[in-house]
Every structure is written in structure tokens, then in C-alpha cells.
């Protein structure tokens, strides 16, 4: 499970809640995510990712979030967002950056 916060162009201040299944032998992961914008509108996404341990306990992670819709102004949204981040697997602390496009479908 991952809970995060940040600031993005279409979302403003946002929260992120995601659940992943990680295959430890490959470092691959799949799951779902909900992005909640400052006004409460939400984006839903399916997630595929991969992590590599660079130097214990730091792992570098790349996630692709494929937008499947949402609520409010994101009801008909589509697009892809990529997150590049690093995480400490002992503490759970993680930082990163987000890029991608969102089509609002209207």
C-alpha cells in the first residue's frame, strides 16, 4: 500500500492512494491507484511498475499509471502518467517526480 501527496498541474495539491502486488523475484508490480485533486475530484488508474535495488536499502522505482476515468471533471479522463521515484525499503520513505498527460474527454 502507498499513500502520497504532491502538487501537479491538473490536480493541484493531491493525495495518492495505491495498492500493489509485487513479485519479489522480478521486481515487477501491478495494482490500482486513486489520485484525489484539491477539490475532491478523483482520477482512477491501473498501475504497472518495476523496482531495482541500487544500494540497499534504496530501491529505484518506475511506475506507469494508465488513467481509466474518475469523478467530477475527471469522469471521462484518459492518459498515462509516469512516476520515477526512489524509496527506502526499511523506512518506507519515498520521493520522486511525475510526468505525463491527462485528456479530460470533453
The first five atom37 places (N, CA, C, CB, O) and aatype in JSON, in Angstrom:
{
  "aatype": [20, 20, 20, 20, 20, 20, 20, 20, 20, 20, 20, 20, 20, 20, 20, 20, 20, 20, 20, 20, 20, 20, 20, 20, 20, 20, 20, 20, 20, 20, 20, 20, 20, 20, 20, 20, 20, 20, 20, 20, 20, 20, 20, 20, 20, 20, 20, 20, 20, 20, 20, 20, 20, 20, 20, 20, 20, 20, 20, 20, 20, 20, 20, 20, 20, 20, 20, 20, 20, 20, 20, 20, 20, 20, 20, 20, 20, 20, 20, 20, 20, 20, 20, 20, 20, 20, 20, 20, 20, 20, 20, 20, 20, 20, 20, 20, 20, 20, 20, 20, 20, 20, 20, 20, 20, 20],
  "atom_mask": [
    [1, 1, 1, 1, 1],
    [1, 1, 1, 1, 1],
    [1, 1, 1, 1, 1],
    [1, 1, 1, 1, 1],
    [1, 1, 1, 1, 1],
    [1, 1, 1, 1, 1],
    [1, 1, 1, 1, 1],
    [1, 1, 1, 1, 1],
    [1, 1, 1, 1, 1],
    [1, 1, 1, 1, 1],
    [1, 1, 1, 1, 1],
    [1, 1, 1, 1, 1],
    [1, 1, 1, 1, 1],
    [1, 1, 1, 1, 1],
    [1, 1, 1, 1, 1],
    [1, 1, 1, 1, 1],
    [1, 1, 1, 1, 1],
    [1, 1, 1, 1, 1],
    [1, 1, 1, 1, 1],
    [1, 1, 1, 1, 1],
    [1, 1, 1, 1, 1],
    [1, 1, 1, 1, 1],
    [1, 1, 1, 1, 1],
    [1, 1, 1, 1, 1],
    [1, 1, 1, 1, 1],
    [1, 1, 1, 1, 1],
    [1, 1, 1, 1, 1],
    [1, 1, 1, 1, 1],
    [1, 1, 1, 1, 1],
    [1, 1, 1, 1, 1],
    [1, 1, 1, 1, 1],
    [1, 1, 1, 1, 1],
    [1, 1, 1, 1, 1],
    [1, 1, 1, 1, 1],
    [1, 1, 1, 1, 1],
    [1, 1, 1, 1, 1],
    [1, 1, 1, 1, 1],
    [1, 1, 1, 1, 1],
    [1, 1, 1, 1, 1],
    [1, 1, 1, 1, 1],
    [1, 1, 1, 1, 1],
    [1, 1, 1, 1, 1],
    [1, 1, 1, 1, 1],
    [1, 1, 1, 1, 1],
    [1, 1, 1, 1, 1],
    [1, 1, 1, 1, 1],
    [1, 1, 1, 1, 1],
    [1, 1, 1, 1, 1],
    [1, 1, 1, 1, 1],
    [1, 1, 1, 1, 1],
    [1, 1, 1, 1, 1],
    [1, 1, 1, 1, 1],
    [1, 1, 1, 1, 1],
    [1, 1, 1, 1, 1],
    [1, 1, 1, 1, 1],
    [1, 1, 1, 1, 1],
    [1, 1, 1, 1, 1],
    [1, 1, 1, 1, 1],
    [1, 1, 1, 1, 1],
    [1, 1, 1, 1, 1],
    [1, 1, 1, 1, 1],
    [1, 1, 1, 1, 1],
    [1, 1, 1, 1, 1],
    [1, 1, 1, 1, 1],
    [1, 1, 1, 1, 1],
    [1, 1, 1, 1, 1],
    [1, 1, 1, 1, 1],
    [1, 1, 1, 1, 1],
    [1, 1, 1, 1, 1],
    [1, 1, 1, 1, 1],
    [1, 1, 1, 1, 1],
    [1, 1, 1, 1, 1],
    [1, 1, 1, 1, 1],
    [1, 1, 1, 1, 1],
    [1, 1, 1, 1, 1],
    [1, 1, 1, 1, 1],
    [1, 1, 1, 1, 1],
    [1, 1, 1, 1, 1],
    [1, 1, 1, 1, 1],
    [1, 1, 1, 1, 1],
    [1, 1, 1, 1, 1],
    [1, 1, 1, 1, 1],
    [1, 1, 1, 1, 1],
    [1, 1, 1, 1, 1],
    [1, 1, 1, 1, 1],
    [1, 1, 1, 1, 1],
    [1, 1, 1, 1, 1],
    [1, 1, 1, 1, 1],
    [1, 1, 1, 1, 1],
    [1, 1, 1, 1, 1],
    [1, 1, 1, 1, 1],
    [1, 1, 1, 1, 1],
    [1, 1, 1, 1, 1],
    [1, 1, 1, 1, 1],
    [1, 1, 1, 1, 1],
    [1, 1, 1, 1, 1],
    [1, 1, 1, 1, 1],
    [1, 1, 1, 1, 1],
    [1, 1, 1, 1, 1],
    [1, 1, 1, 1, 1],
    [1, 1, 1, 1, 1],
    [1, 1, 1, 1, 1],
    [1, 1, 1, 1, 1],
    [1, 1, 1, 1, 1],
    [1, 1, 1, 1, 1],
    [1, 1, 1, 1, 1]
  ],
  "atom_positions": [
    [[0.85, -1.17, 0.0], [0.0, 0.0, 0.0], [0.89, 1.24, 0.0], [-0.96, 0.0, 1.22], [1.94, 1.26, 0.64]],
    [[0.46, 2.26, -0.72], [1.21, 3.52, -0.8], [0.24, 4.68, -0.63], [1.97, 3.64, -2.15], [-0.8, 4.74, -1.29]],
    [[0.58, 5.6, 0.26], [-0.13, 6.87, 0.4], [0.87, 7.96, 0.13], [-0.8, 7.03, 1.81], [1.98, 7.94, 0.66]],
    [[0.48, 8.94, -0.71], [1.41, 10.02, -1.02], [0.68, 11.34, -1.22], [2.2, 9.68, -2.26], [-0.55, 11.39, -1.28]],
    [[1.46, 12.4, -1.33], [0.94, 13.74, -1.58], [1.86, 14.43, -2.57], [0.81, 14.56, -0.27], [3.01, 14.03, -2.75]],
    [[1.35, 15.47, -3.21], [2.17, 16.25, -4.12], [1.38, 17.39, -4.72], [2.72, 15.37, -5.2], [0.3, 17.73, -4.26]],
    [[1.95, 17.97, -5.78], [1.33, 19.08, -6.48], [1.55, 18.83, -7.98], [1.93, 20.47, -6.03], [2.67, 18.59, -8.42]],
    [[0.45, 18.89, -8.75], [0.53, 18.65, -10.19], [-0.37, 19.63, -10.92], [0.15, 17.19, -10.52], [-1.31, 20.16, -10.33]],
    [[-0.1, 19.86, -12.19], [-0.79, 20.88, -12.98], [-2.31, 20.73, -12.96], [-0.31, 20.85, -14.39], [-3.0, 21.67, -12.55]],
    [[-2.86, 19.6, -13.37], [-4.32, 19.43, -13.43], [-4.95, 19.11, -12.09], [-4.66, 18.35, -14.41], [-6.15, 19.31, -11.9]],
    [[-4.15, 18.6, -11.16], [-4.69, 18.16, -9.87], [-4.55, 19.2, -8.77], [-4.01, 16.9, -9.45], [-5.33, 19.18, -7.82]],
    [[-3.6, 20.09, -8.88], [-3.27, 20.98, -7.76], [-2.66, 20.13, -6.66], [-4.54, 21.75, -7.25], [-2.0, 19.13, -6.94]],
    [[-2.88, 20.53, -5.4], [-2.43, 19.69, -4.29], [-3.23, 18.39, -4.37], [-2.63, 20.41, -2.88], [-4.46, 18.43, -4.46]],
    [[-2.55, 17.24, -4.34], [-3.25, 15.98, -4.48], [-2.81, 14.99, -3.41], [-3.03, 15.39, -5.85], [-1.75, 15.13, -2.8]],
    [[-3.66, 13.99, -3.21], [-3.28, 12.81, -2.45], [-3.35, 11.62, -3.39], [-4.2, 12.61, -1.19], [-4.13, 11.61, -4.34]],
    [[-2.54, 10.63, -3.11], [-2.48, 9.41, -3.9], [-2.61, 8.23, -2.96], [-1.16, 9.33, -4.73], [-1.93, 8.16, -1.94]],
    [[-3.48, 7.3, -3.32], [-3.62, 6.05, -2.58], [-3.52, 4.92, -3.59], [-4.97, 5.99, -1.77], [-4.29, 4.88, -4.55]],
    [[-2.59, 3.99, -3.38], [-2.37, 2.92, -4.34], [-2.11, 1.61, -3.61], [-1.2, 3.25, -5.28], [-1.57, 1.58, -2.51]],
    [[-2.52, 0.52, -4.25], [-2.24, -0.81, -3.74], [-1.58, -1.62, -4.85], [-3.54, -1.51, -3.25], [-2.05, -1.63, -5.99]],
    [[-0.48, -2.29, -4.5], [0.31, -3.03, -5.47], [0.52, -4.47, -5.01], [1.67, -2.34, -5.69], [0.53, -4.76, -3.81]],
    [[0.67, -5.34, -5.97], [1.19, -6.68, -5.72], [2.57, -6.71, -6.36], [0.24, -7.82, -6.31], [2.72, -6.46, -7.56]],
    [[3.58, -7.01, -5.56], [4.96, -7.01, -6.03], [5.47, -8.44, -6.09], [5.87, -6.14, -5.11], [5.31, -9.21, -5.14]],
    [[6.08, -8.8, -7.21], [6.73, -10.1, -7.35], [8.2, -9.88, -7.0], [6.54, -10.71, -8.81], [8.95, -9.31, -7.79]],
    [[8.59, -10.33, -5.84], [9.92, -10.03, -5.32], [11.03, -10.57, -6.22], [10.08, -10.6, -3.93], [12.08, -9.93, -6.33]],
    [[10.84, -11.7, -6.86], [11.92, -12.29, -7.66], [12.22, -11.48, -8.92], [11.56, -13.71, -8.04], [13.34, -11.56, -9.45]],
    [[11.25, -10.71, -9.41], [11.46, -9.92, -10.64], [11.48, -8.43, -10.41], [10.38, -10.24, -11.63], [12.01, -7.68, -11.23]],
    [[10.91, -7.97, -9.29], [10.8, -6.54, -9.03], [9.63, -5.9, -9.74], [12.06, -5.85, -9.43], [9.47, -4.68, -9.68]],
    [[8.8, -6.69, -10.43], [7.64, -6.16, -11.14], [6.45, -6.03, -10.2], [7.27, -7.05, -12.34], [6.32, -6.78, -9.23]],
    [[5.58, -5.06, -10.5], [4.4, -4.84, -9.67], [3.22, -4.42, -10.53], [4.69, -3.77, -8.59], [3.39, -3.81, -11.58]],
    [[2.02, -4.77, -10.09], [0.78, -4.31, -10.71], [-0.16, -3.88, -9.6], [0.13, -5.41, -11.6], [-0.04, -4.33, -8.46]],
    [[-1.12, -3.01, -9.96], [-2.07, -2.58, -8.96], [-2.99, -1.51, -9.47], [-1.35, -2.09, -7.75], [-3.16, -1.33, -10.68]],
    [[-3.59, -0.8, -8.53], [-4.53, 0.27, -8.83], [-4.18, 1.49, -7.98], [-6.0, -0.18, -8.57], [-3.56, 1.39, -6.92]],
    [[-4.61, 2.67, -8.49], [-4.34, 3.91, -7.77], [-5.51, 4.86, -7.91], [-3.04, 4.58, -8.29], [-6.21, 4.86, -8.93]],
    [[-5.72, 5.67, -6.88], [-6.7, 6.75, -6.9], [-5.98, 8.04, -6.54], [-7.89, 6.46, -5.93], [-5.37, 8.15, -5.47]],
    [[-6.08, 9.0, -7.45], [-5.5, 10.33, -7.26], [-6.64, 11.27, -6.91], [-4.72, 10.81, -8.55], [-7.61, 11.36, -7.67]],
    [[-6.56, 11.97, -5.8], [-7.62, 12.89, -5.38], [-7.1, 14.33, -5.46], [-8.11, 12.56, -3.94], [-6.13, 14.69, -4.79]],
    [[-7.77, 15.13, -6.3], [-7.38, 16.52, -6.5], [-7.76, 17.37, -5.29], [-8.03, 17.09, -7.78], [-8.47, 16.92, -4.39]],
    [[-7.27, 18.6, -5.3], [-7.53, 19.53, -4.2], [-9.02, 19.72, -3.94], [-6.89, 20.88, -4.49], [-9.42, 19.9, -2.79]],
    [[-9.86, 19.67, -5.0], [-11.29, 19.9, -4.81], [-12.08, 18.61, -4.56], [-11.86, 20.61, -6.02], [-13.31, 18.65, -4.45]],
    [[-11.4, 17.46, -4.48], [-12.07, 16.19, -4.21], [-12.33, 15.35, -5.45], [-13.35, 16.45, -3.52], [-12.66, 14.17, -5.32]],
    [[-12.2, 15.91, -6.67], [-12.34, 15.11, -7.88], [-11.25, 14.05, -7.9], [-12.27, 16.01, -9.17], [-10.13, 14.28, -7.43]],
    [[-11.58, 12.87, -8.45], [-10.62, 11.77, -8.43], [-10.31, 11.24, -9.82], [-11.15, 10.65, -7.58], [-11.15, 11.24, -10.72]],
    [[-9.07, 10.78, -9.98], [-8.62, 10.01, -11.14], [-8.39, 8.58, -10.67], [-7.32, 10.62, -11.79], [-7.84, 8.36, -9.59]],
    [[-8.8, 7.61, -11.49], [-8.51, 6.21, -11.21], [-7.53, 5.7, -12.25], [-9.82, 5.35, -11.2], [-7.58, 6.11, -13.41]],
    [[-6.64, 4.82, -11.84], [-5.63, 4.31, -12.77], [-5.28, 2.86, -12.43], [-4.38, 5.18, -12.74], [-5.35, 2.43, -11.28]],
    [[-4.89, 2.13, -13.49], [-4.24, 0.85, -13.27], [-2.74, 1.11, -13.37], [-4.71, -0.25, -14.32], [-2.3, 1.98, -14.11]],
    [[-1.97, 0.34, -12.61], [-0.56, 0.65, -12.45], [0.29, -0.58, -12.78], [-0.26, 1.13, -11.02], [-0.03, -1.7, -12.38]],
    [[1.36, -0.35, -13.52], [2.39, -1.36, -13.73], [3.72, -0.7, -13.37], [2.4, -1.9, -15.22], [3.96, 0.45, -13.72]],
    [[4.57, -1.43, -12.69], [5.83, -0.83, -12.28], [6.94, -1.84, -12.15], [5.65, -0.12, -10.99], [6.75, -3.05, -12.27]],
    [[8.12, -1.29, -11.89], [9.3, -2.12, -11.69], [10.24, -1.4, -10.74], [10.01, -2.44, -13.05], [10.41, -0.19, -10.82]],
    [[10.86, -2.16, -9.85], [11.83, -1.6, -8.92], [13.13, -2.37, -8.95], [11.26, -1.58, -7.53], [13.14, -3.58, -9.15]],
    [[14.22, -1.66, -8.74], [15.56, -2.26, -8.66], [16.26, -1.74, -7.43], [16.39, -1.96, -9.94], [16.27, -0.54, -7.17]],
    [[16.85, -2.65, -6.66], [17.66, -2.22, -5.52], [19.0, -1.75, -6.07], [17.84, -3.38, -4.47], [19.75, -2.52, -6.66]],
    [[19.29, -0.47, -5.85], [20.53, 0.13, -6.33], [21.63, -0.14, -5.32], [20.36, 1.66, -6.57], [22.67, -0.72, -5.64]],
    [[21.38, 0.28, -4.12], [22.28, 0.02, -3.0], [21.4, -0.09, -1.77], [23.39, 1.14, -2.84], [20.74, 0.88, -1.4]],
    [[21.38, -1.25, -1.14], [20.49, -1.47, -0.01], [20.64, -0.36, 1.0], [20.78, -2.82, 0.64], [21.77, -0.02, 1.37]],
    [[19.55, 0.24, 1.48], [18.14, -0.15, 1.33], [17.38, 0.67, 0.29], [17.46, -0.03, 2.66], [16.15, 0.75, 0.35]],
    [[18.09, 1.3, -0.66], [17.43, 2.17, -1.64], [17.01, 1.4, -2.88], [18.36, 3.33, -2.03], [17.8, 0.66, -3.47]],
    [[15.76, 1.58, -3.27], [15.23, 0.98, -4.49], [14.77, 2.11, -5.42], [14.05, 0.0, -4.17], [14.14, 3.06, -4.97]],
    [[15.1, 2.0, -6.7], [14.58, 2.94, -7.69], [13.36, 2.3, -8.35], [15.67, 3.32, -8.76], [13.38, 1.11, -8.68]],
    [[12.31, 3.08, -8.52], [11.03, 2.56, -8.99], [10.52, 3.4, -10.15], [9.99, 2.53, -7.83], [10.57, 4.63, -10.1]],
    [[10.03, 2.74, -11.18], [9.33, 3.4, -12.27], [7.92, 2.81, -12.33], [10.08, 3.22, -13.64], [7.75, 1.6, -12.4]],
    [[6.92, 3.69, -12.3], [5.52, 3.26, -12.36], [4.83, 3.94, -13.53], [4.78, 3.59, -11.03], [5.03, 5.13, -13.78]],
    [[4.01, 3.18, -14.25], [3.17, 3.73, -15.3], [1.72, 3.63, -14.83], [3.37, 2.98, -16.66], [1.22, 2.54, -14.57]],
    [[1.06, 4.78, -14.73], [-0.33, 4.86, -14.3], [-1.18, 5.14, -15.53], [-0.54, 5.96, -13.19], [-1.12, 6.23, -16.1]],
    [[-1.98, 4.16, -15.94], [-2.87, 4.32, -17.08], [-4.24, 4.74, -16.56], [-2.96, 2.99, -17.92], [-4.91, 3.97, -15.87]],
    [[-4.66, 5.94, -16.89], [-5.9, 6.52, -16.36], [-7.11, 5.83, -16.98], [-5.96, 8.04, -16.62], [-7.2, 5.69, -18.2]],
    [[-8.03, 5.41, -16.12], [-9.23, 4.69, -16.56], [-10.52, 5.46, -16.3], [-9.3, 3.36, -15.87], [-11.6, 4.9, -16.46]],
    [[-10.43, 6.71, -15.9], [-11.62, 7.52, -15.61], [-11.5, 8.17, -14.25], [-12.88, 6.67, -15.66], [-10.41, 8.29, -13.7]],
    [[-12.64, 8.59, -13.73], [-12.62, 9.24, -12.44], [-13.96, 9.84, -12.09], [-11.56, 10.31, -12.41], [-15.01, 9.37, -12.55]],
    [[-13.92, 10.87, -11.27], [-15.13, 11.56, -10.83], [-15.0, 13.05, -11.13], [-15.4, 11.32, -9.31], [-13.9, 13.54, -11.39]],
    [[-16.12, 13.76, -11.08], [-16.1, 15.2, -11.32], [-15.53, 15.51, -12.69], [-15.29, 15.91, -10.25], [-15.91, 14.88, -13.67]],
    [[-14.63, 16.47, -12.76], [-14.07, 16.86, -14.05], [-13.23, 15.76, -14.7], [-13.22, 18.1, -13.89], [-12.87, 15.87, -15.87]],
    [[-12.91, 14.71, -13.95], [-12.12, 13.59, -14.48], [-12.99, 12.39, -14.88], [-11.1, 13.16, -13.45], [-12.45, 11.31, -15.13]],
    [[-14.31, 12.56, -14.94], [-15.22, 11.44, -15.21], [-14.89, 10.71, -16.5], [-16.65, 11.93, -15.26], [-15.01, 9.48, -16.55]],
    [[-14.48, 11.41, -17.54], [-14.17, 10.78, -18.83], [-12.68, 10.86, -19.15], [-14.97, 11.44, -19.94], [-12.29, 10.8, -20.32]],
    [[-11.86, 10.99, -18.13], [-10.43, 11.19, -18.34], [-9.74, 9.93, -18.85], [-9.78, 11.64, -17.06], [-10.16, 8.8, -18.58]],
    [[-8.65, 10.16, -19.59], [-7.76, 9.09, -20.01], [-6.35, 9.68, -20.04], [-8.17, 8.5, -21.42], [-6.18, 10.89, -19.89]],
    [[-5.37, 8.84, -20.22], [-4.0, 9.31, -20.31], [-3.05, 8.39, -19.59], [-3.88, 10.7, -19.75], [-3.45, 7.34, -19.06]],
    [[-1.8, 8.79, -19.57], [-0.75, 8.0, -18.91], [0.14, 8.94, -18.12], [0.08, 7.18, -19.95], [0.55, 9.99, -18.61]],
    [[0.44, 8.54, -16.89], [1.38, 9.27, -16.05], [2.5, 8.33, -15.66], [0.67, 9.86, -14.79], [2.27, 7.14, -15.4]],
    [[3.72, 8.85, -15.62], [4.88, 8.06, -15.22], [5.46, 8.67, -13.95], [5.94, 8.0, -16.34], [5.67, 9.88, -13.87]],
    [[5.71, 7.82, -12.99], [6.36, 8.25, -11.75], [7.74, 7.6, -11.7], [5.5, 7.88, -10.49], [7.87, 6.38, -11.85]],
    [[8.75, 8.42, -11.49], [10.12, 7.95, -11.25], [10.42, 8.31, -9.8], [11.18, 8.61, -12.26], [10.36, 9.49, -9.43]],
    [[10.73, 7.31, -8.98], [10.98, 7.61, -7.58], [12.02, 6.68, -6.99], [9.69, 7.53, -6.79], [12.37, 5.65, -7.57]],
    [[12.51, 7.07, -5.82], [13.37, 6.19, -5.04], [12.72, 6.02, -3.68], [14.82, 6.77, -4.91], [12.01, 6.9, -3.19]],
    [[12.96, 4.87, -3.09], [12.35, 4.57, -1.8], [13.36, 3.86, -0.91], [11.08, 3.72, -1.97], [14.23, 3.13, -1.38]],
    [[13.22, 4.09, 0.38], [13.99, 3.35, 1.38], [13.12, 2.2, 1.83], [14.43, 4.28, 2.59], [12.07, 2.43, 2.44]],
    [[13.51, 0.96, 1.54], [12.65, -0.18, 1.86], [12.61, -0.5, 3.35], [13.1, -1.39, 1.1], [11.79, -1.32, 3.78]],
    [[13.47, 0.11, 4.13], [13.42, -0.09, 5.58], [12.44, 0.88, 6.24], [14.8, 0.08, 6.19], [11.7, 0.5, 7.15]],
    [[12.43, 2.14, 5.78], [11.59, 3.15, 6.41], [10.29, 3.41, 5.66], [12.35, 4.45, 6.53], [9.32, 3.9, 6.24]],
    [[10.25, 3.06, 4.36], [9.07, 3.35, 3.53], [9.06, 4.75, 2.96], [7.82, 3.14, 4.33], [8.16, 5.09, 2.18]],
    [[10.04, 5.58, 3.31], [10.09, 6.95, 2.79], [10.41, 6.91, 1.3], [11.14, 7.79, 3.55], [11.26, 6.14, 0.85]],
    [[9.71, 7.78, 0.53], [9.87, 7.78, -0.91], [9.72, 9.19, -1.45], [8.85, 6.84, -1.57], [8.89, 9.96, -0.96]],
    [[10.52, 9.54, -2.46], [10.39, 10.82, -3.15], [10.54, 10.57, -4.65], [11.46, 11.86, -2.65], [11.18, 9.6, -5.07]],
    [[9.94, 11.45, -5.45], [10.05, 11.25, -6.88], [9.43, 12.37, -7.68], [9.42, 9.97, -7.26], [9.09, 13.43, -7.15]],
    [[9.3, 12.11, -8.97], [8.71, 13.09, -9.87], [7.66, 12.42, -10.74], [9.79, 13.77, -10.75], [7.66, 11.21, -10.93]],
    [[6.77, 13.25, -11.26], [5.62, 12.79, -12.04], [5.6, 13.52, -13.37], [4.28, 13.03, -11.26], [5.83, 14.73, -13.43]],
    [[5.34, 12.77, -14.46], [5.17, 13.4, -15.76], [4.09, 12.63, -16.51], [6.51, 13.42, -16.56], [3.78, 11.49, -16.17]],
    [[3.53, 13.26, -17.53], [2.53, 12.57, -18.34], [1.48, 13.5, -18.87], [1.87, 11.49, -17.54], [1.63, 14.72, -18.8]],
    [[0.41, 12.92, -19.41], [-0.68, 13.7, -19.98], [-2.01, 13.17, -19.5], [-0.62, 13.7, -21.51], [-2.19, 11.97, -19.29]],
    [[-2.95, 14.09, -19.35], [-4.34, 13.75, -19.0], [-5.23, 14.37, -20.04], [-4.72, 14.24, -17.55], [-5.17, 15.58, -20.28]],
    [[-6.06, 13.57, -20.65], [-7.1, 14.07, -21.56], [-8.41, 14.02, -20.79], [-7.18, 13.22, -22.9], [-8.81, 12.97, -20.29]],
    [[-9.09, 15.17, -20.69], [-10.32, 15.24, -19.9], [-11.54, 14.72, -20.65], [-10.56, 16.67, -19.48], [-12.6, 14.57, -20.05]],
    [[-11.41, 14.46, -21.93], [-12.5, 13.83, -22.68], [-13.69, 14.74, -22.97], [-12.99, 12.66, -21.94], [-14.79, 14.26, -23.23]],
    [[-13.46, 16.06, -22.92], [-14.55, 17.0, -23.29], [-14.02, 18.2, -23.99], [-15.34, 17.43, -22.08], [-14.78, 19.08, -24.37]]
  ]
}
